[in-house]
């Protein structure tokens, strides 16, 4: 490999050794990762592969496939769309997205049609669990039929988990916050008060998943949050349920101390996740 301080490129000899299958596995993985961002080296390696016996077979297969495919100026958009949907994950493409819409619309219907004064409190109690559920449905052998293949790719592991988590957060954070803004306060915290807790619980789920798996981790974090806000409200004897829930949410979400605590928790979980990154390169047991 020819290198300088910050960048390197594949030499003709390196490309030939890779095409012949004689390159050591660590160097092959490094080269494959580099090819994702370097068109020049990708072209050099492709040319080397085409000169091998396997390359001749692949060329024949490619010509046969292209000859059988219908000609359309939009065919190039299909693989790109497939890659985007795969990166976004099963949660955004499956039943999770309608569930998020149901939570947001359901809260609005309860408040403005059903006349439930504590609809915002109910939404704030459920909202932090929504991205956690999205993570559970986005990554792991129980959620992704291509999980084993994804883990084996250079872009798999934690990078793929974070990509899918970002897709979940991009959908759920603005949608549920907007729904909260459209609901009457009725003593509940502000509509955006759940954002830091939601982020912290999501990062906690990803960190814990490196130890116990994604499904168990999200069950623990999501269940722990619901127990923390619902149990005191259900056990109190005085006042209505939504009023008691609003009081408990105020203790958990309102004020600089509570929000600062969630911010610290999010940072600590991010640190743990960084340290535990190699765990995502191993297959999780279903």
N, C-alpha and C positions, 0 to 999 in steps of 0.2 A: 504494500500500500504506500502510495506517495502521500506524505503528510507535511503540513506546516503547523504553526501554533494553534490555529483554530479550525482548519478544514483539511480534509483529505479526500482523495479520489482513487478509484480503483484503477490499477494498471492493467495492461493487456494480459500479463502473466497471471494476475489475480483472477481476472474474469475467466481465463481459460481453465484454471484450476477449479474454480467454482462450477463451471459448466461440466467439467469432467468428474465432479464429485469427490475430488481429492483434497479439497480445502478443509482444514480442521473445523469442527462444529462451531466453536466460539467465533472464529473469523467469519464463517458463513452467516451466522446470525447478525453479526455486526454489519456485514455487507448488505444483507437483506434490509436491515433498518435504514441504512444509508440510501438505498435505492428508492425509498419512499419519497425522498426529498431532492434527489439529484437526477434529473432527466439524462444528463450526459453519461453518467455511469450506468444508468438503466439501459440506455441504448447500447453501450459497450458490452454489457453482460448479455443482453438479448442477442447481439450479433455473435457472441461466442457460443451461446446455446444453440443457435441456428446451425452452426457448423458441426454439431455433434449428430450422432445417429438418432438420438432422441429428438433433436430439433427438427430433423426431417420428418419424423412421424408427426410431431406437433403441428408442423406446417401443413401437412396433408389433412389433418383433422380440422384445423382452422379453416382451410379452403373449403372443405366439405360443409362445415357449419355455416359459413358465410354464404355459400352458394344456395343452401336450403332456406336461409332466412329471408323474409320479405324485405324489400328495399324501402326504407322510409327515412326522411331527414330527421325524424325524431327518435330513431332507435337508440342513439347515443344517450338519450335522457333516461332510458329505462335502467341501465346499470347504475347510473348516478343516483337515481331515486331509490333503488334497492339498497345501495350503500348507506344512504342517509337514514332510511327506515331501520336498517340493521343496527346502525350506530345509536339511534335514538332508543332502541330497545323495545322489548315486548310490552312494557307497561304503557308507553305512549301510543303504541299501535293497537293495543288490545282493549280490554274492558276497563282498565284503570281510568282512561280519559273520560268516558261517559260517567264513571262514578264520581269524578271530581266535579263535573258539571251538575250531577244530581245533588251533591252536597251544597254547592253554591246556590243553585236554583231552589232547592228545597228550603234553605234558610230564608230566602226572599219570600217564598210562598207562605211559610209559617208566619213571618212578620206582617206582610202586607195583605194577605188573604185570610189566614187563620187567626190573626190578631194576637199572636204569641209575643209578649213583650220582651221575653228573654232570648229571642232568636240569636242575637249576637253572642251571648254567652255560650249557647250551644255550638255555634260555629267556631268560636275560639277554642272550645274544648276539643273539637274534632280536628281542626285545621292542622295542628302540628303533626298529627298522625298520618295525614294524607301523603306528604312526600315520603315518609318512612314506608308506607305501603307501596308507593311507587318503586322504591328501591328494591323491596322484596320481590316485586313482579318483574324486575328488569335484569337481575343478574343472579346466576347460580344454576346448578343442574336442574332444579325443579321448575325454572322459569324459561330457560333458553335452550331450545333443542340443539343449537349449535355451540353449546357451552364449551365442550371439550376442544373443538376446533378453535374457538375464540381464545381460549387460554394459551394455546400453542402458538398463536401468531405474535409477531413483535408488537402489535398495537393492542393486544389483549390485556388480561390482568387488570391491575388497578386503573390503568388509563381508560380502558373500556368501561369499567364500573363508574368512574368519575364522569365520563362522557354521558352515560345514560342517567346518572344522578342529576347532572346539569340540565338535561332535557326535562326531567321530572320537575325540577325546581322552576325552570323557565315557564312551565305551564301552570303549576299550582300556586306559586307565590302571588303573581299579579291577579289571578282570577279570584282566589279566595279573599285577598285583601280588598279588592274592589267590591266583592259581595258584602264584606263587613262594613265598608263605608256607606253602603246603601241601607244598612239596618239601623234601627234606633239603638242608642247606647244602653239605656235602661240600667245604668250602674255598672255595666261591663267595661273592661279596659278598652283602649282604642283599637281600631281595626287593624293597625299594623303591629300591635304589641306581640303577636305570635310569631313574627318573622325570625327573630333571633332564636327563640326556643325551637322553632321548626328546623332552622339550620343546624343548631347544636344537636338535636335528636337525630337528624340525618347523618351528620358526621359521626355521632356516637354509634349509630347502626353500622356504618361502614367500618369503623375501628373494631367494634365487637365481632363483626363478621369474619375478621381475620383469625379469630380464635374459635368461634363456635359455628360458623356458617351464616350465610345471609338470612335465611328464613328464621332461624332461632334468634339471631341478633335483633332483627326488626320486631319480632314478637316481644322480646324483652323490653326494648326501648319504647315501642308504641304502647304495650300493655302497662309499662311502668308509669308513663305519662297519664294515661286514662285513669289508672288507679289513684294517682296523686291528686287529680282534680275532681274525680267523681265520688270517690269514697267519702271524703269529708262532707260533701254536699248531700249525699244520700243518708249519711248517718246522723246529721243534725236534725233536731226535732222541731226547731222553730223556723217560721218563714216558709215561703214557697221554694220549690226545687231550683228554679232558674235564679231566684234571688240569692240563694245559698251558693249556687254555682258561680254567680258573678262575684261574690265575695271571695271565694276560693281562688278564682282566676286573678283577682286583683292582688292577692298575696303572691301568686306565682309570677305575674307578668308586669304589674304596675311598679313604677318608680325606678330611679337610677340604680339602686342596689340590686334589684331583681334582674334588670336588663344587663347590668354589668356582670352579674354572676353567669348569665347565659352566654355572654360574650367570652368570658374566661373559659367556660366549659367548651365552647366551640373551638377556641384556639388550642386547648389541651387535646381535644379529640383529633384535631388536624395534625398535631405533633405525633400522637400515637399512630395515626394512620400512615404518616410518612415513615415512621420507624418500622411499621409492620408491612410495608409495601411488598417485600418478597413473598409474603404469605399468599398474595393474590396470584402468584405465578405457579402455584400448586393447585391441583384439581381438588375441588371441594366434594366431599362425599354427599350423595343425594339423601 
